Amino acid sequence: MSNSDFLKALNNEFTSRVPRTEYSAHVHWELIKAVTGINTDIIEQRENASREFVKKWRYGFFWNTLVNRKHLEEHGRTTRMGHAEYAEKPDGATDYDSITTNPFSDPEKALELDPVKEYGCFEESVLISSFRQKYEEMEKKFPQAHNMTGIYITMVSGLLEIYGWDTFLTLIAYDDKKLGKIIYGYYEWISQFYSALAKTDIPVIMSHDDICWTSGPFTHPDWYRKYIFPCIKKLWRPLKDAGKKIIFTSDGNWTEFFSDIIDCGADMAVMEPCSDMALFAEKYGKKTGFTGNADCRILLSGTKDDIKNEVKRCMNIGKKYPGFIMAVGNHIPPNTPVDNALFYNEMYEKMCIR
């Protein structure tokens, strides 16, 4: 039912319940234990416990991509910015990473980069097979939810994996035109993955690109409209021509660019609480789906009244639109108090009925 409700929402058809999804909750082991009764302290039981959790919380879709920094690292150089400890992996390992490296600290040398030459071409048949294999793996892991695959490093996110924030922002100011040529070169490189996706039979594609900070755009909006959005629109064209549905995700406050992403062809948008979901709903909600945007900080430290009011806020915005999907943005992290997460779910269940 949750799967079919999501597809109806994606196609702008009303359902009796507001569908939902969540991010990272499927690795919140204490929460999963509380919801499923499965002992997640036993590593071998975690995969099944995650599956049961997603089923019990009735995910409409499961957020997933395939193409990430590893595809850059396979042939070329990337910057490592380190990673704070966020979650314990299913195998019990930590995701903490203290290593930082930057092979592009010299601006002049950084501007010599040829992305196609540096990061190489992949055989299309191999890419198609990889996408299909990942999709089938997700179908087996979470059969109750609608699954997808996609690309994490679309434009800005990919350039950040290459340069890191310091060098990337420096290059924007140092030589915008030379950087522009590299951006177009990156577009040429990443387009091979979008072209391959268009030739798969996977119906829903996730296109991720962290285009903004929490405070909004990190440079003048004109820069995005000159270099980034024309590339995204061209990347999505083969997907649209093939009849795929595209879900776009960005962290941060990208309210400034709602119209640009709609113009690129997004069928649904995933947003954090810092983006203005009410504005998106008012302007585009009749034709375009949207997912969000309860504030995870309220689940972390708010009262039950705070949590109830946050779910109510989201429902008041989205419930009257057919393409609304409820979710906490940008994640339900593992340090979220279990009681708060359970109460959030209780409020969702009470308020999701149309």
C-alpha distance (Angstrom), angle and dihedral (degrees) to the residues before:
residue distance angle dihedral
M1 . . .
S2 3.83 . .
N3 3.81 89.9 .
S4 3.79 93.7 51.7
D5 3.81 91.4 44.0
F6 3.79 89.6 56.1
L7 3.81 92.7 50.7
K8 3.78 90.4 50.3
A9 3.80 90.2 50.3
L10 3.80 90.6 48.7
N11 3.80 87.9 53.5
N12 3.82 92.4 46.3
E13 3.78 96.1 -108.6
F14 3.79 120.1 140.6
T15 3.80 119.0 -117.4
S16 3.81 129.6 -163.9
R17 3.81 89.9 -112.7
V18 3.79 131.9 37.1
P19 3.83 104.2 -112.0
R20 3.80 119.9 -130.3
T21 3.76 143.9 -159.5
E22 3.80 134.1 -179.5
Y23 3.79 136.8 -159.7
S24 3.83 126.7 -134.2
A25 3.80 93.1 -5.2
H26 3.80 87.8 108.0
V27 3.83 88.3 69.1
H28 3.82 96.3 43.4
W29 3.79 90.9 107.6
E30 3.80 98.6 -171.4
L31 3.80 91.2 49.6
I32 3.78 91.1 47.8
K33 3.80 90.4 50.4
A34 3.80 90.1 52.2
V35 3.81 93.9 48.2
T36 3.81 100.0 41.2
G37 3.80 104.3 26.1
I38 3.82 88.9 -130.2
N39 3.80 116.1 135.2
T40 3.81 102.5 -118.1
D41 3.80 91.2 -176.9
I42 3.80 83.4 81.6
I43 3.81 103.5 79.2
E44 3.79 93.8 -153.7
Q45 3.80 91.0 60.1
R46 3.78 97.2 52.3
E47 3.80 99.5 88.3
N48 3.78 92.4 53.3
A49 3.80 90.8 42.6
S50 3.81 91.0 54.3
R51 3.78 90.1 49.9
E52 3.79 92.2 50.9
F53 3.80 91.3 46.5
V54 3.81 92.8 53.5
K55 3.80 88.5 48.7
K56 3.81 94.4 49.5
W57 3.79 93.0 46.4
R58 3.81 88.9 47.4
Y59 3.78 100.7 -131.9
G60 3.79 110.8 -158.6
F61 3.79 91.6 -157.6
F62 3.78 136.4 2.7
W63 3.81 114.7 -131.3
N64 3.81 110.9 -128.8
T65 3.80 143.4 151.1
L66 3.80 134.1 179.8
V67 3.81 109.4 -164.5
N68 3.81 111.9 77.0
R69 3.80 142.7 135.6
K70 3.81 91.2 -54.0
H71 3.80 88.6 71.8
L72 3.80 88.5 56.2
E73 3.80 93.1 45.1
E74 3.79 92.3 51.6
H75 3.81 91.5 77.1
G76 3.80 109.3 5.0
R77 3.77 153.0 27.3
T78 3.80 126.7 -66.3
T79 3.80 136.1 175.4
R80 3.79 119.1 -114.5
M81 3.80 113.9 -148.3
G82 3.81 97.4 178.7
H83 3.80 126.6 -117.2
A84 3.79 130.2 -116.8
E85 3.79 117.7 -133.7
Y86 3.80 107.1 -85.9
A87 3.78 110.7 155.0
E88 3.76 142.8 -2.6
K89 3.79 108.4 -110.6
P90 3.82 121.1 -124.9
D91 3.82 89.4 -100.1
G92 3.80 91.4 53.0
A93 3.82 95.9 -105.3
T94 3.81 123.0 132.4
D95 3.82 124.1 -115.7
Y96 3.82 92.0 -145.0
D97 3.82 113.7 128.9
S98 3.81 121.4 -178.5
I99 3.82 96.5 177.8
T100 3.81 117.5 111.6
T101 3.80 123.5 179.6
N102 3.80 133.8 161.8
P103 3.82 119.2 -169.4
F104 3.83 90.4 178.6
S105 3.80 102.9 56.7
D106 3.84 92.5 123.9
P107 3.84 107.1 76.8
E108 3.80 94.4 -151.9
K109 3.79 92.9 52.3
A110 3.79 91.0 41.7
L111 3.80 89.1 58.4
E112 3.80 90.9 55.9
L113 3.80 91.0 70.2
D114 3.80 118.2 125.5
P115 3.83 103.5 -165.8
V116 3.81 96.3 -163.4
K117 3.79 92.2 50.0
E118 3.82 94.3 40.8
Y119 3.80 99.2 46.7
G120 3.78 101.0 30.5
C121 3.76 138.0 -148.6
F122 3.79 125.8 -72.5
E123 3.77 125.8 -148.8
E124 3.77 108.5 -98.7
S125 3.79 93.1 -138.4
V126 3.81 89.9 54.3
L127 3.80 91.6 49.9
I128 3.80 92.6 49.0
S129 3.79 90.0 49.4
S130 3.82 92.0 47.8
F131 3.79 92.7 51.3
R132 3.77 91.1 47.8
Q133 3.82 92.7 47.5
K134 3.81 92.4 50.3
Y135 3.79 91.1 48.0
E136 3.80 91.9 51.0
E137 3.82 90.6 48.6
M138 3.79 90.1 54.3
E139 3.81 91.2 47.1
K140 3.80 89.0 56.8
K141 3.81 93.9 44.2
F142 3.79 97.4 47.0
P143 3.81 109.1 16.0
Q144 3.80 94.7 161.2
A145 3.81 93.8 61.3
H146 3.78 127.7 64.2
N147 3.78 106.7 -103.6
M148 3.76 132.1 -151.0
T149 3.74 143.0 166.0
G150 3.75 132.1 -147.4
I151 3.77 149.9 135.3
Y152 3.80 127.6 -53.5
I153 3.81 99.1 -176.8
T154 3.81 99.2 54.2
M155 3.81 101.5 148.9
V156 3.82 120.3 -49.5
S157 3.81 93.3 30.0
G158 3.80 90.5 52.2
L159 3.79 93.8 48.2
L160 3.80 88.8 50.4
E161 3.80 91.3 52.6
I162 3.80 87.3 54.1
Y163 3.80 101.5 42.5
G164 3.80 108.0 14.9
W165 3.79 121.2 -135.8
D166 3.80 98.9 -73.6
T167 3.79 96.7 53.2
F168 3.80 94.8 37.3
L169 3.81 94.1 54.1
T170 3.80 90.3 43.0
L171 3.81 91.2 54.2
I172 3.80 92.7 50.5
A173 3.81 88.4 59.3
Y174 3.82 96.7 33.1
D175 3.82 100.6 55.9
D176 3.77 116.1 -13.1
K177 3.81 94.4 -179.8
K178 3.80 95.9 52.5
L179 3.77 90.2 45.5
G180 3.80 87.9 50.5
K181 3.80 90.1 60.1
I182 3.80 89.7 52.0
I183 3.80 90.3 49.1
Y184 3.80 89.9 54.2
G185 3.79 88.6 47.1
Y186 3.79 89.4 53.0
Y187 3.79 89.1 50.2
E188 3.81 88.9 54.9
W189 3.80 90.3 51.2
I190 3.82 98.0 46.4
S191 3.82 92.4 43.7
Q192 3.82 90.4 76.1
F193 3.81 89.2 68.4
Y194 3.79 94.2 48.5
S195 3.79 91.0 47.5
A196 3.80 90.3 51.6
L197 3.81 91.8 48.0
A198 3.79 89.6 54.1
K199 3.81 89.2 59.3
T200 3.81 94.8 53.6
D201 3.80 125.2 88.8
I202 3.82 91.6 -123.6
P203 3.81 106.2 124.6
V204 3.82 102.7 -160.7
I205 3.80 123.6 48.6
M206 3.80 128.3 -166.8
S207 3.80 113.8 -145.1
H208 3.80 111.4 -171.3
D209 3.80 126.6 -171.4
D210 3.80 124.9 156.0
I211 3.77 96.7 -144.0
C212 3.82 99.6 163.1
W213 3.76 146.3 37.2
T214 3.80 123.9 -123.8
S215 3.81 86.4 -95.6
G216 3.80 92.7 51.2
P217 3.83 135.1 -102.3
F218 3.81 114.4 9.7
T219 3.82 92.0 -143.8
H220 3.80 136.8 15.1
P221 3.82 113.6 -50.9
D222 3.80 90.0 -126.3
W223 3.81 89.0 67.2
Y224 3.80 91.0 58.4
R225 3.79 91.7 47.2
K226 3.77 91.1 50.5
Y227 3.80 100.2 44.3
I228 3.81 113.4 11.9
F229 3.79 113.1 36.0
P230 3.82 96.7 46.8
C231 3.81 87.4 55.4
I232 3.81 93.7 47.5
K233 3.79 90.7 49.9
K234 3.80 91.2 52.2
L235 3.81 91.7 45.5
W236 3.79 91.1 54.0
R237 3.79 96.0 45.7
P238 3.83 96.6 85.4
L239 3.81 89.5 48.0
K240 3.78 91.6 51.8
D241 3.80 91.5 45.6
A242 3.82 88.5 52.9
G243 3.81 91.7 52.6
K244 3.81 96.6 -109.9
K245 3.78 123.4 153.3
I246 3.81 113.1 -127.7
I247 3.79 124.7 -150.4
F248 3.81 114.1 -167.1
T249 3.81 122.3 -154.9
S250 3.78 129.4 -172.1
D251 3.76 131.6 164.1
G252 3.78 119.2 -137.5
N253 3.78 132.1 35.1
W254 3.79 106.1 -44.2
T255 3.82 96.0 159.5
E256 3.81 88.0 122.6
F257 3.79 89.4 64.5
F258 3.80 103.8 43.8
S259 3.80 91.8 111.3
D260 3.81 92.4 47.2
I261 3.81 93.6 54.0
I262 3.80 90.9 46.3
D263 3.80 89.0 51.3
C264 3.81 89.7 51.0
G265 3.81 88.5 59.6
A266 3.82 109.0 -101.5
D267 3.80 114.9 168.4
M268 3.80 93.1 -166.0
A269 3.81 135.5 11.3
V270 3.80 128.1 -147.3
M271 3.79 113.7 -154.9
E272 3.77 142.1 177.2
P273 3.82 123.1 -125.4
C274 3.80 91.4 -98.0
S275 3.83 90.5 68.1
D276 3.80 116.8 81.2
M277 3.80 102.3 -108.5
A278 3.81 92.2 172.8
L279 3.80 90.3 58.6
F280 3.80 91.8 46.9
A281 3.80 90.8 50.2
E282 3.79 93.1 48.4
K283 3.81 94.7 49.0
Y284 3.81 103.1 33.5
G285 3.81 109.5 7.8
K286 3.80 95.7 102.4
K287 3.80 91.9 62.9
T288 3.81 107.4 17.7
G289 3.79 128.9 55.6
F290 3.79 122.9 -128.3
T291 3.80 135.0 -165.7
G292 3.78 127.0 -155.7
N293 2.83 164.0 -26.0
A294 3.80 129.8 164.3
D295 3.79 111.8 138.6
C296 3.81 112.6 -108.5
R297 3.82 89.2 -154.2
I298 3.79 89.3 67.5
L299 3.81 90.1 55.4
L300 3.80 89.3 47.5
S301 3.79 99.0 52.4
G302 3.81 110.7 -2.8
T303 3.78 130.4 108.1
K304 3.78 123.6 -109.4
D305 3.79 88.9 -100.5
D306 3.81 88.9 53.3
I307 3.81 91.1 51.4
K308 3.80 92.6 46.6
N309 3.80 91.4 50.0
E310 3.79 91.9 48.2
V311 3.80 92.7 53.7
K312 3.80 88.4 45.6
R313 3.81 90.8 51.7
C314 3.80 91.7 53.7
M315 3.78 93.5 44.8
N316 3.80 92.0 48.2
I317 3.79 88.5 55.5
G318 3.77 100.6 40.5
K319 3.78 110.5 25.7
K320 3.80 94.7 82.4
Y321 3.82 91.7 55.9
P322 3.82 121.0 77.1
G323 3.80 95.4 -141.8
F324 3.80 98.6 55.0
I325 3.83 119.2 124.4
M326 3.81 118.8 -172.9
A327 3.81 117.8 -132.9
V328 3.79 142.6 146.0
G329 3.79 113.1 -111.6
N330 2.78 131.3 -102.6
H331 3.84 97.8 -13.0
I332 3.78 144.3 -38.9
P333 3.82 94.4 -117.6
P334 3.82 122.2 -152.8
N335 3.82 92.6 -106.8
T336 3.82 90.8 63.0
P337 3.83 108.0 118.3
V338 3.79 107.8 -105.7
D339 3.80 93.0 -134.5
N340 3.80 90.5 54.4
A341 3.80 92.6 49.8
L342 3.80 91.1 48.4
F343 3.79 91.2 49.1
Y344 3.81 90.5 49.1
N345 3.79 89.0 54.4
E346 3.80 90.6 48.0
M347 3.81 90.2 53.6
Y348 3.79 91.4 47.1
E349 3.81 90.8 52.4
K350 3.81 91.2 49.8
M351 3.79 95.7 47.1
C352 3.80 103.0 36.1
I353 3.82 95.6 80.1
R354 3.78 112.0 102.9
